[in-house]
Amino acid sequence: MKAAPFAYVRPGTVADVVAELSQEGSKVIAGGQSLVPVLAMRLGRPAQLIDINAVRDLNGLALDRGALRVGATVRQRRMQREQIAAGVPLVRLALPWVGHREVRSRGTVCGSIAHADPSAELPAVAACLEATMVLTSQRGTRQVSAADFFTGALSTVAEPDELLSDVVFPVAKPGEGFGFGEFARRHGDFALAGVAVRVRTSEGSVDARLTCFGVSDVPVTVDVSQQLRAALEKTGSDPSRPDLQSALAAHTPGVAAVAVNTGGDSHASPGYRRRLISVLAAREVSRAYVSARLSESEERSR
Ligand SMILES: Cc1cc2nc3c(=O)[nH]c(=O)nc-3n(C[C@H](O)[C@H](O)[C@H](O)COP(=O)(O)OP(=O)(O)OC[C@H]3O[C@@H](n4cnc5c(N)ncnc54)[C@H](O)[C@@H]3O)c2cc1C
């Protein structure tokens, strides 16, 4: 099937993009990796496509007051390759799981977040890190936290005339560690279930945040600090001890029962997804804890 007819514009400034977006039936095209299949299958019939790739101001990747600001046309692959993005390790852990290299060479970070596929990696990373979305329209600019951004499958709080001009990720601080894991039938497929984890340790205190994806309409974030502390009480807090993952596994089925909120589909039942989340969470929370402790001790020895 071919796409239904549409008008195509390629403005050169953000002001022109948002002016075009205020026209009814308009849609942004960034990398086209999700939108083009939607058009080809006629699941969407926009009257006009606004190609944002000629706007130089949207191609920024810069550190700004302890955060990494990622502009709307920054490719996923650029985030994997440029040193500046190493300050946000969770994004770097997740990106190899996003499709294939060819997809990441065209697909944008902002496009993936704006598209809001419930099985996509980057929306979950944004939720786990408490990233900020910057929405720009002719009415001005507003900032929305990731926790409030995703409202359902393929749906967000962005209005039709708003451009996701940047996503702002906090740069990792000393004492923070991260974990990321997912299960898909073949590499490059969307995940049946996955987890993104951030653990913070500081002078004996510990907190842990787990975001699950592929298991609900939106990324689901659960505070698992209590579960991590209970596991550490059993094993001792020495990160070189190998039994933390097994101690955590006693607690993660309860977490999975809360996080998995799907009726199941032809790919996996809810029970199977709960099992996946339980196993992935135990593994990745323990991995994140080990790297948080390492980061804390490196900071102390400086
Ligand atoms: C074979 C294949 C495998 C894939 N596998 C995965 C995978 O495993 N995991 C995964 O997460 N993704 C996967 N993808 C999707 C890929 O990551 C896309 O790149 C991403 O979802 C969309 O980014 P894009 O820049 O291509 O956006 P586009 O396709 O250009 O746009 C997608 C949607 O977002 C809107 N949009 C885009 N940018 C903006 C913006 N700045 N402001 C407002 N709205 C905007 C568009 O209007 C459109 O509705 C796969 C794609 C393919 C083709």
The ligand as a Gaussian input file, in Angstrom:
#p B3LYP/6-31G(d) Opt

LIG

0 1
 C       12.800000      -2.083000      11.626000
 C       12.570000      -1.142000      12.782000
 C       12.814000      -1.593000      14.062000
 C       12.618000      -0.728000      15.142000
 N       12.856000      -1.197000      16.396000
 C       12.696000      -0.386000      17.445000
 C       12.965000      -0.832000      18.764000
 O       13.368000      -1.977000      18.999000
 N       12.781000       0.037000      19.773000
 C       12.346000       1.328000      19.556000
 O       12.193000       2.089000      20.514000
 N       12.090000       1.784000      18.323000
 C       12.260000       0.964000      17.271000
 N       11.993000       1.441000      16.006000
 C       11.508000       2.825000      15.868000
 C       12.666000       3.816000      15.841000
 O       13.307000       3.915000      17.103000
 C       12.194000       5.211000      15.461000
 O       13.327000       5.893000      15.054000
 C       11.531000       6.058000      16.506000
 O       10.445000       5.390000      17.106000
 C       10.942000       7.335000      15.900000
 O       11.926000       8.249000      15.639000
 P       11.948000       9.024000      14.265000
 O       12.922000      10.146000      14.419000
 O       12.201000       8.055000      13.174000
 O       10.475000       9.649000      14.215000
 P        9.426000       9.737000      13.011000
 O        9.167000       8.390000      12.452000
 O        9.832000      10.789000      12.069000
 O        8.145000      10.234000      13.829000
 C        7.452000       9.384000      14.698000
 C        6.261000      10.134000      15.321000
 O        6.724000      11.122000      16.227000
 C        6.356000      12.436000      15.773000
 N        7.535000      13.276000      15.996000
 C        8.816000      12.986000      15.638000
 N        9.641000      13.940000      16.096000
 C        8.854000      14.845000      16.726000
 C        9.131000      16.057000      17.424000
 N       10.380000      16.508000      17.572000
 N        8.105000      16.741000      17.969000
 C        6.830000      16.277000      17.841000
 N        6.514000      15.132000      17.214000
 C        7.513000      14.429000      16.664000
 C        5.975000      12.296000      14.308000
 O        5.027000      13.274000      13.923000
 C        5.409000      10.888000      14.290000
 O        4.079000      10.900000      14.762000
 C       12.163000       0.609000      14.917000
 C       11.934000       1.064000      13.616000
 C       12.130000       0.203000      12.546000
 C       11.867000       0.707000      11.160000

